[in-house]
Amino acid sequence: MRQINDEAQFLIEMANGNEKPLDYFYNKYSAKVYSTALSYTKNEQDAEEVLQDVFITLFDSASKFKNDASVSTWIYRITINKCLDFLRKKNSLKRKGIFSSLFSKESGEIIIEPVDFVHPGVKMENSEDAKLLFRVMDELTENQKTVFILTQIDGLPQQEVADIMKVSRKSVESLLQRAKATMRIKLEKFYPERGKK
């Protein structure tokens, strides 16, 4: 059991109905939450929706914080769960044909949605490279994608990512290696000349 710090105390206050600490958490963590949500959704409006959902959940679930990890780790867990839930829901709607305009009428294949945003965590000279990176990232498993986003885009240490995902650091290393290997193979299809270097 960790010693109760200021942030854990703020959660106790929120659990008792005090809304004021929510401002503190929003000011400190909203940029990080938004950045992670943007990596998953690739859409600014969707990322904003996830952002709001995370902080509503943070307030509603404050009493569930067990103090077995840091508050920032807990907020990241909520964020990842909300992002994955959001994408599952969106994909489910697509499968039901609600977004039929995304499918090519000729072939019936899904049309790749353009990635038209500038991600604050991705610094690439060529915006086309950034778009392709996010497109290929979507083909990773959920765990590989989470590890890649948290370590490579959000810049978190592997041990912190292990704490967030409740897995060993070795598992994080393994997932990251597999994610990079998968993405390398996919990217080489678009840039065959780079794979020869």
Backbone as JSON Lines, residues from 0, in Angstrom:
{"i":0,"aa":"M","n":[0.85,-1.2,0.0],"ca":[0.0,0.0,0.0],"c":[0.88,1.25,0.0]}
{"i":1,"aa":"R","n":[0.66,2.12,-0.94],"ca":[1.45,3.34,-1.01],"c":[0.98,4.33,0.05]}
{"i":2,"aa":"Q","n":[1.89,5.22,0.4],"ca":[1.51,6.3,1.31],"c":[0.57,7.24,0.56]}
{"i":3,"aa":"I","n":[-0.45,7.73,1.23],"ca":[-1.4,8.61,0.55],"c":[-0.74,9.96,0.3]}
{"i":4,"aa":"N","n":[-0.65,10.36,-0.97],"ca":[-0.07,11.65,-1.32],"c":[-1.19,12.64,-1.64]}
{"i":5,"aa":"D","n":[-0.8,13.83,-2.09],"ca":[-1.8,14.87,-2.36],"c":[-2.82,14.43,-3.41]}
{"i":6,"aa":"E","n":[-2.34,13.8,-4.48],"ca":[-3.25,13.4,-5.56],"c":[-4.24,12.33,-5.09]}
{"i":7,"aa":"A","n":[-3.75,11.38,-4.31],"ca":[-4.64,10.35,-3.76],"c":[-5.66,11.0,-2.82]}
{"i":8,"aa":"Q","n":[-5.21,12.0,-2.07],"ca":[-6.11,12.73,-1.16],"c":[-7.18,13.48,-1.96]}
{"i":9,"aa":"F","n":[-6.77,14.06,-3.09],"ca":[-7.73,14.76,-3.96],"c":[-8.81,13.79,-4.45]}
{"i":10,"aa":"L","n":[-8.4,12.55,-4.77],"ca":[-9.39,11.56,-5.22],"c":[-10.37,11.22,-4.1]}
{"i":11,"aa":"I","n":[-9.88,11.14,-2.88],"ca":[-10.76,10.88,-1.73],"c":[-11.77,12.02,-1.6]}
{"i":12,"aa":"E","n":[-11.29,13.25,-1.78],"ca":[-12.19,14.41,-1.72],"c":[-13.24,14.36,-2.82]}
{"i":13,"aa":"M","n":[-12.81,13.96,-4.04],"ca":[-13.77,13.85,-5.15],"c":[-14.78,12.75,-4.88]}
{"i":14,"aa":"A","n":[-14.32,11.65,-4.29],"ca":[-15.22,10.54,-3.96],"c":[-16.3,11.0,-2.97]}
{"i":15,"aa":"N","n":[-15.96,12.03,-2.19],"ca":[-16.92,12.58,-1.22],"c":[-17.75,13.71,-1.81]}
{"i":16,"aa":"G","n":[-17.63,13.9,-3.14],"ca":[-18.5,14.86,-3.82],"c":[-17.9,16.22,-4.11]}
{"i":17,"aa":"N","n":[-16.63,16.44,-3.74],"ca":[-15.98,17.72,-4.0],"c":[-15.48,17.76,-5.45]}
{"i":18,"aa":"E","n":[-16.0,18.7,-6.24],"ca":[-15.64,18.77,-7.66],"c":[-14.35,19.57,-7.91]}
{"i":19,"aa":"K","n":[-13.91,20.34,-6.93],"ca":[-12.77,21.24,-7.15],"c":[-11.49,20.52,-7.57]}
{"i":20,"aa":"P","n":[-11.13,19.36,-6.96],"ca":[-9.89,18.7,-7.4],"c":[-9.88,18.28,-8.86]}
{"i":21,"aa":"L","n":[-11.07,18.18,-9.47],"ca":[-11.14,17.79,-10.89],"c":[-10.42,18.81,-11.77]}
{"i":22,"aa":"D","n":[-10.49,20.09,-11.38],"ca":[-9.77,21.15,-12.12],"c":[-8.27,20.88,-12.09]}
{"i":23,"aa":"Y","n":[-7.78,20.49,-10.92],"ca":[-6.35,20.19,-10.78],"c":[-5.95,19.06,-11.72]}
{"i":24,"aa":"F","n":[-6.72,17.96,-11.7],"ca":[-6.39,16.8,-12.54],"c":[-6.48,17.15,-14.02]}
{"i":25,"aa":"Y","n":[-7.5,17.94,-14.38],"ca":[-7.67,18.31,-15.79],"c":[-6.49,19.16,-16.26]}
{"i":26,"aa":"N","n":[-6.11,20.15,-15.44],"ca":[-5.0,21.03,-15.81],"c":[-3.68,20.26,-15.94]}
{"i":27,"aa":"K","n":[-3.49,19.26,-15.09],"ca":[-2.22,18.52,-15.09],"c":[-2.18,17.43,-16.16]}
{"i":28,"aa":"Y","n":[-3.31,16.74,-16.39],"ca":[-3.27,15.53,-17.22],"c":[-4.0,15.62,-18.57]}
{"i":29,"aa":"S","n":[-4.76,16.67,-18.8],"ca":[-5.59,16.69,-20.02],"c":[-4.76,16.62,-21.3]}
{"i":30,"aa":"A","n":[-3.6,17.29,-21.33],"ca":[-2.77,17.26,-22.55],"c":[-2.26,15.85,-22.83]}
{"i":31,"aa":"K","n":[-1.86,15.13,-21.77],"ca":[-1.37,13.76,-21.94],"c":[-2.5,12.83,-22.38]}
{"i":32,"aa":"V","n":[-3.67,12.99,-21.75],"ca":[-4.82,12.16,-22.1],"c":[-5.23,12.41,-23.55]}
{"i":33,"aa":"Y","n":[-5.26,13.67,-23.95],"ca":[-5.64,14.03,-25.32],"c":[-4.65,13.45,-26.33]}
{"i":34,"aa":"S","n":[-3.36,13.56,-26.02],"ca":[-2.32,13.04,-26.92],"c":[-2.48,11.53,-27.13]}
{"i":35,"aa":"T","n":[-2.71,10.81,-26.04],"ca":[-2.9,9.36,-26.14],"c":[-4.17,9.04,-26.92]}
{"i":36,"aa":"A","n":[-5.25,9.75,-26.62],"ca":[-6.52,9.52,-27.32],"c":[-6.39,9.81,-28.81]}
{"i":37,"aa":"L","n":[-5.61,10.83,-29.16],"ca":[-5.41,11.18,-30.56],"c":[-4.63,10.08,-31.29]}
{"i":38,"aa":"S","n":[-3.68,9.47,-30.58],"ca":[-2.92,8.37,-31.19],"c":[-3.83,7.21,-31.55]}
{"i":39,"aa":"Y","n":[-4.8,6.94,-30.7],"ca":[-5.73,5.84,-30.95],"c":[-6.79,6.2,-31.99]}
{"i":40,"aa":"T","n":[-7.4,7.37,-31.87],"ca":[-8.56,7.71,-32.7],"c":[-8.19,8.34,-34.03]}
{"i":41,"aa":"K","n":[-7.02,9.03,-34.09],"ca":[-6.56,9.74,-35.28],"c":[-7.56,10.78,-35.76]}
{"i":42,"aa":"N","n":[-8.32,11.32,-34.81],"ca":[-9.34,12.29,-35.15],"c":[-9.51,13.23,-33.95]}
{"i":43,"aa":"E","n":[-9.36,14.52,-34.19],"ca":[-9.37,15.48,-33.09],"c":[-10.7,15.5,-32.33]}
{"i":44,"aa":"Q","n":[-11.8,15.41,-33.07],"ca":[-13.12,15.43,-32.44],"c":[-13.33,14.18,-31.56]}
{"i":45,"aa":"D","n":[-12.92,13.03,-32.09],"ca":[-13.04,11.79,-31.32],"c":[-12.15,11.83,-30.08]}
{"i":46,"aa":"A","n":[-10.95,12.39,-30.23],"ca":[-10.02,12.5,-29.09],"c":[-10.61,13.4,-28.01]}
{"i":47,"aa":"E","n":[-11.29,14.47,-28.43],"ca":[-11.95,15.37,-27.47],"c":[-13.05,14.62,-26.71]}
{"i":48,"aa":"E","n":[-13.78,13.78,-27.44],"ca":[-14.86,13.0,-26.82],"c":[-14.29,12.03,-25.77]}
{"i":49,"aa":"V","n":[-13.2,11.36,-26.13],"ca":[-12.55,10.44,-25.19],"c":[-12.03,11.21,-23.98]}
{"i":50,"aa":"L","n":[-11.43,12.37,-24.24],"ca":[-10.9,13.22,-23.17],"c":[-11.99,13.54,-22.13]}
{"i":51,"aa":"Q","n":[-13.14,13.97,-22.6],"ca":[-14.26,14.29,-21.69],"c":[-14.69,13.05,-20.92]}
{"i":52,"aa":"D","n":[-14.79,11.94,-21.62],"ca":[-15.22,10.68,-21.01],"c":[-14.26,10.25,-19.89]}
{"i":53,"aa":"V","n":[-12.95,10.44,-20.13],"ca":[-11.93,10.05,-19.14],"c":[-12.13,10.83,-17.85]}
{"i":54,"aa":"F","n":[-12.34,12.15,-17.96],"ca":[-12.44,12.97,-16.75],"c":[-13.79,12.82,-16.04]}
{"i":55,"aa":"I","n":[-14.83,12.5,-16.81],"ca":[-16.12,12.17,-16.17],"c":[-15.96,10.88,-15.38]}
{"i":56,"aa":"T","n":[-15.29,9.89,-15.99],"ca":[-15.05,8.61,-15.32],"c":[-14.14,8.79,-14.11]}
{"i":57,"aa":"L","n":[-13.13,9.64,-14.25],"ca":[-12.23,9.9,-13.13],"c":[-13.01,10.41,-11.92]}
{"i":58,"aa":"F","n":[-13.93,11.32,-12.17],"ca":[-14.74,11.87,-11.07],"c":[-15.69,10.81,-10.51]}
{"i":59,"aa":"D","n":[-16.39,10.12,-11.42],"ca":[-17.37,9.11,-10.98],"c":[-16.74,7.92,-10.29]}
{"i":60,"aa":"S","n":[-15.48,7.61,-10.66],"ca":[-14.83,6.4,-10.13],"c":[-13.76,6.7,-9.08]}
{"i":61,"aa":"A","n":[-13.72,7.93,-8.61],"ca":[-12.67,8.32,-7.65],"c":[-12.6,7.38,-6.45]}
{"i":62,"aa":"S","n":[-13.75,6.9,-6.01],"ca":[-13.8,6.02,-4.83],"c":[-13.19,4.64,-5.11]}
{"i":63,"aa":"K","n":[-13.01,4.31,-6.39],"ca":[-12.48,2.98,-6.75],"c":[-10.95,2.94,-6.78]}
{"i":64,"aa":"F","n":[-10.31,4.11,-6.63],"ca":[-8.84,4.14,-6.65],"c":[-8.31,3.38,-5.43]}
{"i":65,"aa":"K","n":[-7.48,2.37,-5.7],"ca":[-7.01,1.49,-4.63],"c":[-5.67,1.91,-4.03]}
{"i":66,"aa":"N","n":[-5.04,2.93,-4.57],"ca":[-3.75,3.41,-4.07],"c":[-2.65,2.35,-4.19]}
{"i":67,"aa":"D","n":[-2.82,1.42,-5.15],"ca":[-1.8,0.39,-5.37],"c":[-0.85,0.78,-6.51]}
{"i":68,"aa":"A","n":[-1.11,1.93,-7.1],"ca":[-0.27,2.49,-8.16],"c":[-0.37,4.0,-8.06]}
{"i":69,"aa":"S","n":[0.43,4.72,-8.84],"ca":[0.34,6.18,-8.81],"c":[-0.96,6.61,-9.48]}
{"i":70,"aa":"V","n":[-1.4,7.82,-9.16],"ca":[-2.64,8.34,-9.76],"c":[-2.46,8.5,-11.27]}
{"i":71,"aa":"S","n":[-1.27,8.92,-11.71],"ca":[-1.03,9.08,-13.15],"c":[-1.15,7.74,-13.88]}
{"i":72,"aa":"T","n":[-0.66,6.68,-13.26],"ca":[-0.79,5.33,-13.84],"c":[-2.26,4.96,-13.98]}
{"i":73,"aa":"W","n":[-3.03,5.26,-12.95],"ca":[-4.47,4.95,-12.95],"c":[-5.2,5.73,-14.05]}
{"i":74,"aa":"I","n":[-4.83,7.01,-14.21],"ca":[-5.45,7.84,-15.25],"c":[-5.12,7.3,-16.64]}
{"i":75,"aa":"Y","n":[-3.88,6.84,-16.83],"ca":[-3.5,6.24,-18.11],"c":[-4.33,4.97,-18.37]}
{"i":76,"aa":"R","n":[-4.55,4.17,-17.32],"ca":[-5.36,2.95,-17.48],"c":[-6.77,3.3,-17.94]}
{"i":77,"aa":"I","n":[-7.35,4.31,-17.3],"ca":[-8.7,4.75,-17.68],"c":[-8.7,5.21,-19.14]}
{"i":78,"aa":"T","n":[-7.69,5.99,-19.51],"ca":[-7.58,6.54,-20.87],"c":[-7.51,5.43,-21.92]}
{"i":79,"aa":"I","n":[-6.64,4.45,-21.67],"ca":[-6.48,3.34,-22.63],"c":[-7.78,2.56,-22.77]}
{"i":80,"aa":"N","n":[-8.42,2.27,-21.64],"ca":[-9.7,1.53,-21.68],"c":[-10.76,2.3,-22.46]}
{"i":81,"aa":"K","n":[-10.81,3.62,-22.23],"ca":[-11.81,4.44,-22.94],"c":[-11.51,4.49,-24.44]}
{"i":82,"aa":"C","n":[-10.21,4.58,-24.8],"ca":[-9.83,4.6,-26.21],"c":[-10.21,3.3,-26.9]}
{"i":83,"aa":"L","n":[-9.88,2.18,-26.26],"ca":[-10.19,0.87,-26.86],"c":[-11.7,0.65,-26.96]}
{"i":84,"aa":"D","n":[-12.44,1.06,-25.92],"ca":[-13.91,0.95,-25.96],"c":[-14.48,1.79,-27.1]}
{"i":85,"aa":"F","n":[-13.94,3.01,-27.24],"ca":[-14.41,3.91,-28.29],"c":[-14.19,3.3,-29.67]}
{"i":86,"aa":"L","n":[-12.99,2.73,-29.9],"ca":[-12.69,2.15,-31.2],"c":[-13.52,0.9,-31.48]}
{"i":87,"aa":"R","n":[-13.74,0.08,-30.44],"ca":[-14.59,-1.12,-30.63],"c":[-16.0,-0.71,-31.03]}
{"i":88,"aa":"K","n":[-16.5,0.31,-30.37],"ca":[-17.85,0.8,-30.66],"c":[-17.93,1.35,-32.09]}
{"i":89,"aa":"K","n":[-16.91,2.11,-32.46],"ca":[-16.88,2.7,-33.8],"c":[-16.78,1.61,-34.87]}
{"i":90,"aa":"N","n":[-15.93,0.62,-34.62],"ca":[-15.79,-0.49,-35.58],"c":[-17.06,-1.31,-35.68]}
{"i":91,"aa":"S","n":[-17.76,-1.44,-34.55],"ca":[-19.02,-2.18,-34.55],"c":[-20.06,-1.46,-35.41]}
{"i":92,"aa":"L","n":[-20.09,-0.13,-35.32],"ca":[-21.02,0.66,-36.14],"c":[-20.67,0.54,-37.61]}
{"i":93,"aa":"K","n":[-19.37,0.5,-37.91],"ca":[-18.95,0.34,-39.31],"c":[-19.42,-1.0,-39.86]}
{"i":94,"aa":"R","n":[-19.25,-2.04,-39.03],"ca":[-19.65,-3.38,-39.48],"c":[-21.15,-3.46,-39.74]}
{"i":95,"aa":"K","n":[-21.9,-2.68,-39.0],"ca":[-23.35,-2.69,-39.19],"c":[-23.78,-1.86,-40.4]}
{"i":96,"aa":"G","n":[-22.8,-1.24,-41.05],"ca":[-23.1,-0.51,-42.29],"c":[-23.53,0.92,-42.09]}
{"i":97,"aa":"I","n":[-23.44,1.43,-40.85],"ca":[-23.85,2.81,-40.6],"c":[-22.93,3.76,-41.35]}
{"i":98,"aa":"F","n":[-21.64,3.38,-41.45],"ca":[-20.7,4.22,-42.19],"c":[-20.46,3.61,-43.57]}
{"i":99,"aa":"S","n":[-21.53,3.34,-44.28],"ca":[-21.41,2.67,-45.57],"c":[-20.61,3.49,-46.57]}
{"i":100,"aa":"S","n":[-20.55,4.8,-46.35],"ca":[-19.8,5.65,-47.29],"c":[-18.31,5.38,-47.24]}
{"i":101,"aa":"L","n":[-17.85,4.69,-46.19],"ca":[-16.43,4.37,-46.07],"c":[-16.03,3.21,-46.96]}
{"i":102,"aa":"F","n":[-17.02,2.51,-47.51],"ca":[-16.72,1.35,-48.34],"c":[-16.78,1.71,-49.81]}
{"i":103,"aa":"S","n":[-15.84,1.17,-50.56],"ca":[-15.83,1.38,-52.0],"c":[-17.0,0.62,-52.62]}
{"i":104,"aa":"K","n":[-17.82,1.32,-53.4],"ca":[-18.99,0.67,-54.02],"c":[-18.57,-0.39,-55.03]}
{"i":105,"aa":"E","n":[-17.41,-0.17,-55.67],"ca":[-16.95,-1.11,-56.69],"c":[-16.43,-2.41,-56.06]}
{"i":106,"aa":"S","n":[-15.53,-2.26,-55.09],"ca":[-14.86,-3.45,-54.56],"c":[-15.42,-3.93,-53.23]}
{"i":107,"aa":"G","n":[-16.15,-3.05,-52.52],"ca":[-16.64,-3.43,-51.2],"c":[-15.57,-3.34,-50.12]}
{"i":108,"aa":"E","n":[-14.36,-2.9,-50.49],"ca":[-13.27,-2.8,-49.51],"c":[-13.41,-1.51,-48.71]}
{"i":109,"aa":"I","n":[-12.86,-1.57,-47.5],"ca":[-12.88,-0.38,-46.65],"c":[-11.91,0.65,-47.22]}
{"i":110,"aa":"I","n":[-12.4,1.86,-47.35],"ca":[-11.55,2.95,-47.83],"c":[-10.74,3.45,-46.63]}
{"i":111,"aa":"I","n":[-9.43,3.56,-46.81],"ca":[-8.58,4.04,-45.71],"c":[-8.95,5.48,-45.39]}
{"i":112,"aa":"E","n":[-9.27,5.72,-44.11],"ca":[-9.61,7.08,-43.69],"c":[-8.33,7.91,-43.65]}
{"i":113,"aa":"P","n":[-8.36,9.09,-44.24],"ca":[-7.16,9.92,-44.21],"c":[-6.86,10.4,-42.8]}
{"i":114,"aa":"V","n":[-5.58,10.5,-42.48],"ca":[-5.17,10.99,-41.17],"c":[-4.73,12.43,-41.38]}
{"i":115,"aa":"D","n":[-5.62,13.36,-41.1],"ca":[-5.34,14.76,-41.39],"c":[-5.22,15.57,-40.11]}
{"i":116,"aa":"F","n":[-4.3,15.18,-39.25],"ca":[-4.08,15.94,-38.04],"c":[-2.59,15.96,-37.75]}
{"i":117,"aa":"V","n":[-2.17,16.93,-36.98],"ca":[-0.77,17.0,-36.57],"c":[-0.71,16.51,-35.13]}
{"i":118,"aa":"H","n":[-0.06,15.38,-34.93],"ca":[-0.01,14.82,-33.59],"c":[1.09,15.52,-32.79]}
{"i":119,"aa":"P","n":[0.77,16.0,-31.58],"ca":[1.78,16.72,-30.8],"c":[2.98,15.87,-30.41]}
{"i":120,"aa":"G","n":[2.82,14.54,-30.38],"ca":[3.92,13.67,-29.96],"c":[4.74,13.11,-31.11]}
{"i":121,"aa":"V","n":[4.33,13.39,-32.35],"ca":[5.04,12.82,-33.5],"c":[5.69,13.94,-34.29]}
{"i":122,"aa":"K","n":[7.01,13.92,-34.31],"ca":[7.75,14.96,-35.03],"c":[8.37,14.33,-36.27]}
{"i":123,"aa":"M","n":[7.74,14.55,-37.4],"ca":[8.26,14.02,-38.66],"c":[8.25,15.15,-39.68]}
{"i":124,"aa":"E","n":[9.34,15.24,-40.42],"ca":[9.43,16.29,-41.44],"c":[8.38,16.07,-42.53]}
{"i":125,"aa":"N","n":[8.16,14.81,-42.86],"ca":[7.23,14.47,-43.94],"c":[5.89,14.06,-43.33]}
{"i":126,"aa":"S","n":[4.85,14.86,-43.55],"ca":[3.55,14.55,-42.98],"c":[2.97,13.25,-43.53]}
{"i":127,"aa":"E","n":[3.37,12.9,-44.77],"ca":[2.9,11.64,-45.37],"c":[3.44,10.45,-44.57]}
{"i":128,"aa":"D","n":[4.7,10.56,-44.08],"ca":[5.27,9.5,-43.26],"c":[4.47,9.32,-41.98]}
{"i":129,"aa":"A","n":[4.08,10.45,-41.37],"ca":[3.31,10.39,-40.13],"c":[1.95,9.72,-40.37]}
{"i":130,"aa":"K","n":[1.31,10.07,-41.48],"ca":[0.01,9.47,-41.81],"c":[0.13,7.96,-42.0]}
{"i":131,"aa":"L","n":[1.19,7.58,-42.69],"ca":[1.42,6.17,-42.96],"c":[1.71,5.41,-41.67]}
{"i":132,"aa":"L","n":[2.49,6.02,-40.79],"ca":[2.82,5.4,-39.51],"c":[1.55,5.05,-38.74]}
{"i":133,"aa":"F","n":[0.62,6.0,-38.66],"ca":[-0.61,5.77,-37.92],"c":[-1.51,4.75,-38.62]}
{"i":134,"aa":"R","n":[-1.47,4.75,-39.94],"ca":[-2.27,3.78,-40.69],"c":[-1.78,2.36,-40.41]}
{"i":135,"aa":"V","n":[-0.46,2.17,-40.44],"ca":[0.14,0.86,-40.2],"c":[-0.04,0.44,-38.74]}
{"i":136,"aa":"M","n":[0.01,1.41,-37.83],"ca":[-0.14,1.14,-36.4],"c":[-1.49,0.49,-36.1]}
{"i":137,"aa":"D","n":[-2.49,0.8,-36.9],"ca":[-3.83,0.23,-36.7],"c":[-3.87,-1.28,-36.92]}
{"i":138,"aa":"E","n":[-2.85,-1.82,-37.58],"ca":[-2.83,-3.26,-37.86],"c":[-2.18,-4.07,-36.73]}
{"i":139,"aa":"L","n":[-1.71,-3.38,-35.69],"ca":[-1.12,-4.07,-34.54],"c":[-2.21,-4.63,-33.64]}
{"i":140,"aa":"T","n":[-1.86,-5.6,-32.8],"ca":[-2.81,-6.07,-31.79],"c":[-3.02,-4.94,-30.78]}
{"i":141,"aa":"E","n":[-4.07,-5.03,-29.97],"ca":[-4.36,-3.97,-28.99],"c":[-3.18,-3.73,-28.06]}
{"i":142,"aa":"N","n":[-2.6,-4.82,-27.54],"ca":[-1.48,-4.67,-26.6],"c":[-0.23,-4.1,-27.26]}
{"i":143,"aa":"Q","n":[0.05,-4.54,-28.48],"ca":[1.21,-4.01,-29.21],"c":[1.02,-2.52,-29.49]}
{"i":144,"aa":"K","n":[-0.19,-2.18,-29.9],"ca":[-0.5,-0.78,-30.2],"c":[-0.35,0.09,-28.95]}
{"i":145,"aa":"T","n":[-0.86,-0.41,-27.82],"ca":[-0.77,0.34,-26.56],"c":[0.68,0.56,-26.16]}
{"i":146,"aa":"V","n":[1.48,-0.5,-26.24],"ca":[2.9,-0.37,-25.88],"c":[3.6,0.61,-26.82]}
{"i":147,"aa":"F","n":[3.31,0.51,-28.12],"ca":[3.96,1.39,-29.09],"c":[3.59,2.85,-28.83]}
{"i":148,"aa":"I","n":[2.31,3.12,-28.61],"ca":[1.85,4.49,-28.36],"c":[2.48,5.05,-27.08]}
{"i":149,"aa":"L","n":[2.43,4.28,-26.01],"ca":[2.91,4.79,-24.72],"c":[4.42,4.99,-24.69]}
{"i":150,"aa":"T","n":[5.18,4.08,-25.33],"ca":[6.65,4.21,-25.28],"c":[7.19,5.1,-26.39]}
{"i":151,"aa":"Q","n":[6.71,4.92,-27.61],"ca":[7.3,5.62,-28.77],"c":[6.69,6.99,-29.04]}
{"i":152,"aa":"I","n":[5.42,7.17,-28.69],"ca":[4.77,8.46,-28.98],"c":[4.65,9.31,-27.72]}
{"i":153,"aa":"D","n":[4.15,8.68,-26.63],"ca":[4.02,9.44,-25.38],"c":[5.34,9.52,-24.62]}
{"i":154,"aa":"G","n":[6.3,8.66,-24.98],"ca":[7.63,8.73,-24.38],"c":[7.73,8.24,-22.94]}
{"i":155,"aa":"L","n":[6.84,7.33,-22.55],"ca":[6.88,6.82,-21.17],"c":[7.95,5.74,-21.02]}
{"i":156,"aa":"P","n":[8.57,5.64,-19.85],"ca":[9.54,4.56,-19.61],"c":[8.84,3.21,-19.64]}
{"i":157,"aa":"Q","n":[9.56,2.17,-20.03],"ca":[8.95,0.83,-20.14],"c":[8.37,0.34,-18.82]}
{"i":158,"aa":"Q","n":[9.03,0.66,-17.69],"ca":[8.51,0.2,-16.4],"c":[7.16,0.84,-16.09]}
{"i":159,"aa":"E","n":[7.01,2.12,-16.43],"ca":[5.74,2.8,-16.2],"c":[4.64,2.19,-17.07]}
{"i":160,"aa":"V","n":[5.0,1.86,-18.3],"ca":[4.04,1.22,-19.21],"c":[3.64,-0.15,-18.66]}
{"i":161,"aa":"A","n":[4.6,-0.87,-18.11],"ca":[4.32,-2.18,-17.5],"c":[3.33,-2.02,-16.34]}
{"i":162,"aa":"D","n":[3.52,-0.97,-15.53],"ca":[2.61,-0.7,-14.4],"c":[1.21,-0.36,-14.9]}
{"i":163,"aa":"I","n":[1.14,0.45,-15.94],"ca":[-0.15,0.86,-16.5],"c":[-0.92,-0.36,-17.02]}
{"i":164,"aa":"M","n":[-0.2,-1.24,-17.74],"ca":[-0.84,-2.4,-18.37],"c":[-0.94,-3.62,-17.45]}
{"i":165,"aa":"K","n":[-0.33,-3.5,-16.26],"ca":[-0.33,-4.6,-15.29],"c":[0.33,-5.86,-15.87]}
{"i":166,"aa":"V","n":[1.47,-5.64,-16.51],"ca":[2.26,-6.75,-17.05],"c":[3.71,-6.54,-16.63]}
{"i":167,"aa":"S","n":[4.59,-7.5,-16.91],"ca":[6.0,-7.35,-16.56],"c":[6.69,-6.45,-17.57]}
{"i":168,"aa":"R","n":[7.84,-5.91,-17.16],"ca":[8.62,-5.07,-18.08],"c":[9.09,-5.91,-19.27]}
{"i":169,"aa":"K","n":[9.4,-7.17,-19.02],"ca":[9.82,-8.08,-20.09],"c":[8.73,-8.22,-21.15]}
{"i":170,"aa":"S","n":[7.48,-8.28,-20.68],"ca":[6.35,-8.37,-21.62],"c":[6.25,-7.12,-22.48]}
{"i":171,"aa":"V","n":[6.5,-5.97,-21.86],"ca":[6.47,-4.7,-22.6],"c":[7.55,-4.7,-23.68]}
{"i":172,"aa":"E","n":[8.76,-5.14,-23.3],"ca":[9.86,-5.21,-24.26],"c":[9.51,-6.12,-25.44]}
{"i":173,"aa":"S","n":[8.93,-7.27,-25.11],"ca":[8.55,-8.25,-26.14],"c":[7.47,-7.69,-27.07]}
{"i":174,"aa":"L","n":[6.45,-7.06,-26.48],"ca":[5.36,-6.48,-27.27],"c":[5.89,-5.37,-28.18]}
{"i":175,"aa":"L","n":[6.82,-4.56,-27.65],"ca":[7.39,-3.47,-28.44],"c":[8.21,-4.01,-29.62]}
{"i":176,"aa":"Q","n":[8.99,-5.06,-29.36],"ca":[9.79,-5.67,-30.44],"c":[8.89,-6.22,-31.54]}
{"i":177,"aa":"R","n":[7.81,-6.89,-31.12],"ca":[6.87,-7.46,-32.11],"c":[6.16,-6.35,-32.89]}
{"i":178,"aa":"A","n":[5.8,-5.29,-32.17],"ca":[5.12,-4.16,-32.83],"c":[6.04,-3.53,-33.87]}
{"i":179,"aa":"K","n":[7.29,-3.3,-33.51],"ca":[8.24,-2.69,-34.44],"c":[8.5,-3.6,-35.65]}
{"i":180,"aa":"A","n":[8.61,-4.9,-35.38],"ca":[8.87,-5.85,-36.48],"c":[7.69,-5.87,-37.45]}
{"i":181,"aa":"T","n":[6.48,-5.9,-36.91],"ca":[5.26,-5.9,-37.75],"c":[5.18,-4.63,-38.58]}
{"i":182,"aa":"M","n":[5.43,-3.49,-37.92],"ca":[5.33,-2.21,-38.62],"c":[6.41,-2.09,-39.68]}
{"i":183,"aa":"R","n":[7.6,-2.61,-39.39],"ca":[8.69,-2.55,-40.37],"c":[8.3,-3.29,-41.65]}
{"i":184,"aa":"I","n":[7.72,-4.49,-41.48],"ca":[7.29,-5.3,-42.64],"c":[6.23,-4.55,-43.45]}
{"i":185,"aa":"K","n":[5.25,-3.97,-42.72],"ca":[4.17,-3.25,-43.41],"c":[4.71,-2.01,-44.13]}
{"i":186,"aa":"L","n":[5.6,-1.28,-43.45],"ca":[6.13,-0.05,-44.03],"c":[7.01,-0.32,-45.24]}
{"i":187,"aa":"E","n":[7.7,-1.47,-45.23],"ca":[8.58,-1.82,-46.36],"c":[7.78,-2.04,-47.65]}
{"i":188,"aa":"K","n":[6.5,-2.38,-47.51],"ca":[5.64,-2.54,-48.7],"c":[5.43,-1.19,-49.37]}
{"i":189,"aa":"F","n":[5.41,-0.13,-48.55],"ca":[5.22,1.22,-49.1],"c":[6.55,1.84,-49.51]}
{"i":190,"aa":"Y","n":[7.62,1.48,-48.78],"ca":[8.94,2.05,-49.06],"c":[9.95,0.9,-49.23]}
{"i":191,"aa":"P","n":[9.85,0.12,-50.3],"ca":[10.75,-1.04,-50.46],"c":[12.23,-0.65,-50.46]}
{"i":192,"aa":"E","n":[12.54,0.55,-50.96],"ca":[13.94,0.96,-51.04],"c":[14.55,1.18,-49.65]}
{"i":193,"aa":"R","n":[13.69,1.53,-48.65],"ca":[14.22,1.74,-47.29],"c":[14.59,0.43,-46.63]}
{"i":194,"aa":"G","n":[13.88,-0.63,-46.96],"ca":[14.15,-1.92,-46.35],"c":[15.47,-2.5,-46.77]}
{"i":195,"aa":"K","n":[16.04,-2.01,-47.87],"ca":[17.31,-2.54,-48.37],"c":[18.52,-1.9,-47.69]}
{"i":196,"aa":"K","n":[18.27,-0.81,-46.96],"ca":[19.41,-0.09,-46.35],"c":[19.96,-0.88,-45.18]}
